[in-house]
């Protein structure tokens, strides 16, 4: 089963942080998503969860 993309359609790169304001991925992470195997996608989702926590602090 494929891990779904974290994209939520709010695609805008914050120039200061370099992160998408919708999904908190970098341009590199967005571009490589299709090529990542599921274990790496799952790992990236964990990283994104941590970014959400850090962003809200």
MDAnalysis code that builds the backbone (N, CA, C; Angstrom):
import MDAnalysis as mda
import numpy as np

u = mda.Universe.empty(171, n_residues=57, atom_resindex=np.repeat(np.arange(57), 3), trajectory=True)
u.add_TopologyAttr("name", ["N", "CA", "C"] * 57)
u.add_TopologyAttr("resid", np.arange(1, 58))
u.add_TopologyAttr("resname", ["UNK", "UNK", "UNK", "UNK", "UNK", "UNK", "UNK", "UNK", "UNK", "UNK", "UNK", "UNK", "UNK", "UNK", "UNK", "UNK", "UNK", "UNK", "UNK", "UNK", "UNK", "UNK", "UNK", "UNK", "UNK", "UNK", "UNK", "UNK", "UNK", "UNK", "UNK", "UNK", "UNK", "UNK", "UNK", "UNK", "UNK", "UNK", "UNK", "UNK", "UNK", "UNK", "UNK", "UNK", "UNK", "UNK", "UNK", "UNK", "UNK", "UNK", "UNK", "UNK", "UNK", "UNK", "UNK", "UNK", "UNK"])
u.atoms.positions = np.array([
    [0.849, -1.186, 0.000],
    [0.000, 0.000, 0.000],
    [0.888, 1.240, 0.000],
    [0.584, 2.167, -0.876],
    [1.402, 3.361, -1.021],
    [1.064, 4.401, 0.048],
    [2.095, 5.054, 0.547],
    [1.919, 6.110, 1.547],
    [1.438, 7.368, 0.818],
    [0.302, 7.947, 1.225],
    [-0.226, 9.125, 0.530],
    [0.633, 10.370, 0.754],
    [0.605, 11.241, -0.228],
    [1.343, 12.499, -0.149],
    [0.779, 13.385, 0.959],
    [1.650, 14.117, 1.654],
    [1.186, 15.049, 2.681],
    [0.663, 16.366, 2.097],
    [0.698, 16.508, 0.773],
    [0.228, 17.743, 0.140],
    [-1.244, 17.972, 0.466],
    [-1.550, 19.194, 0.899],
    [-2.939, 19.532, 1.208],
    [-3.486, 20.623, 0.282],
    [-2.740, 20.913, -0.779],
    [-3.199, 21.876, -1.773],
    [-2.886, 23.330, -1.467],
    [-2.264, 23.602, -0.330],
    [-1.864, 24.971, 0.029],
    [-0.392, 25.154, -0.325],
    [-0.099, 25.148, -1.599],
    [1.278, 25.106, -2.083],
    [1.863, 26.505, -2.246],
    [2.715, 26.866, -1.300],
    [3.401, 28.158, -1.348],
    [4.674, 28.015, -0.524],
    [5.822, 28.255, -1.162],
    [7.104, 28.143, -0.472],
    [7.385, 29.434, 0.291],
    [7.643, 29.297, 1.583],
    [8.025, 30.427, 2.421],
    [9.492, 30.726, 2.129],
    [9.774, 31.915, 1.667],
    [11.142, 32.253, 1.268],
    [12.115, 32.266, 2.441],
    [11.642, 32.562, 3.621],
    [12.518, 32.594, 4.793],
    [12.906, 31.177, 5.227],
    [11.923, 30.305, 5.352],
    [12.191, 28.948, 5.846],
    [12.526, 27.963, 4.735],
    [12.080, 28.247, 3.517],
    [12.277, 27.311, 2.418],
    [11.298, 26.148, 2.438],
    [10.284, 26.243, 3.299],
    [9.302, 25.168, 3.441],
    [7.975, 25.567, 2.809],
    [7.277, 24.563, 2.276],
    [5.920, 24.791, 1.793],
    [5.050, 25.140, 2.994],
    [4.245, 26.173, 2.869],
    [3.399, 26.592, 3.989],
    [2.255, 25.621, 4.246],
    [1.922, 24.795, 3.263],
    [0.845, 23.825, 3.435],
    [1.291, 22.516, 4.067],
    [2.366, 21.936, 3.525],
    [2.782, 20.603, 3.991],
    [4.104, 20.600, 4.750],
    [4.791, 21.725, 4.783],
    [6.066, 21.895, 5.496],
    [7.223, 21.099, 4.900],
    [7.102, 20.715, 3.621],
    [8.218, 20.044, 2.950],
    [9.080, 21.068, 2.224],
    [10.348, 20.709, 2.032],
    [11.242, 21.521, 1.212],
    [10.939, 21.240, -0.260],
    [11.452, 22.080, -1.131],
    [11.290, 21.834, -2.575],
    [11.874, 20.474, -2.947],
    [13.014, 20.155, -2.385],
    [13.662, 18.870, -2.672],
    [12.772, 17.705, -2.228],
    [12.197, 17.813, -1.047],
    [11.322, 16.753, -0.542],
    [10.070, 16.610, -1.403],
    [9.534, 17.734, -1.848],
    [8.355, 17.702, -2.721],
    [8.712, 17.019, -4.041],
    [9.831, 17.416, -4.623],
    [10.251, 16.872, -5.911],
    [10.605, 15.402, -5.889],
    [11.104, 14.931, -4.770],
    [11.545, 13.536, -4.695],
    [10.464, 12.585, -4.195],
    [9.315, 13.102, -3.754],
    [8.280, 12.268, -3.130],
    [7.916, 11.057, -3.989],
    [7.687, 11.267, -5.267],
    [7.262, 10.172, -6.153],
    [8.287, 9.054, -6.245],
    [9.545, 9.374, -6.066],
    [10.611, 8.384, -6.205],
    [10.942, 7.674, -4.894],
    [10.473, 8.198, -3.772],
    [10.812, 7.616, -2.474],
    [10.065, 6.307, -2.247],
    [10.761, 5.306, -1.736],
    [10.064, 4.082, -1.331],
    [9.232, 4.364, -0.075],
    [8.228, 3.547, 0.156],
    [7.314, 3.777, 1.281],
    [8.006, 3.947, 2.634],
    [9.034, 3.150, 2.968],
    [9.678, 3.373, 4.275],
    [10.261, 4.786, 4.414],
    [10.824, 5.310, 3.334],
    [11.375, 6.669, 3.387],
    [10.262, 7.714, 3.439],
    [9.150, 7.433, 2.778],
    [7.995, 8.333, 2.861],
    [7.479, 8.387, 4.298],
    [7.390, 7.235, 4.925],
    [6.925, 7.184, 6.313],
    [7.866, 7.953, 7.228],
    [9.165, 7.822, 6.983],
    [10.148, 8.553, 7.780],
    [9.979, 10.058, 7.582],
    [9.758, 10.477, 6.347],
    [9.560, 11.902, 6.072],
    [8.294, 12.412, 6.755],
    [7.247, 11.613, 6.795],
    [6.025, 12.027, 7.490],
    [6.296, 12.273, 8.975],
    [7.171, 11.479, 9.569],
    [7.553, 11.702, 10.970],
    [8.307, 13.023, 11.119],
    [9.183, 13.305, 10.172],
    [9.918, 14.574, 10.175],
    [8.938, 15.743, 10.065],
    [7.936, 15.598, 9.206],
    [6.950, 16.669, 9.027],
    [6.133, 16.891, 10.289],
    [5.809, 15.824, 10.985],
    [5.090, 15.967, 12.261],
    [5.926, 16.764, 13.251],
    [7.224, 16.496, 13.292],
    [8.109, 17.231, 14.192],
    [8.196, 18.703, 13.780],
    [8.220, 18.954, 12.483],
    [8.244, 20.345, 12.007],
    [6.987, 21.086, 12.442],
    [5.846, 20.410, 12.409],
    [4.592, 21.039, 12.850],
    [4.684, 21.441, 14.311],
    [5.232, 20.558, 15.135],
    [5.378, 20.839, 16.566],
    [6.313, 22.029, 16.758],
    [7.440, 22.012, 16.077],
    [8.433, 23.077, 16.195],
    [7.870, 24.404, 15.690],
    [7.128, 24.363, 14.594],
    [6.543, 25.575, 14.011],
    [5.548, 26.228, 14.959],
    [4.827, 25.423, 15.702],
    [3.789, 25.941, 16.595],
    [4.316, 26.350, 17.966],
    [5.599, 26.177, 18.211],
    [6.188, 26.580, 19.505],
    [6.482, 28.061, 19.537],
])
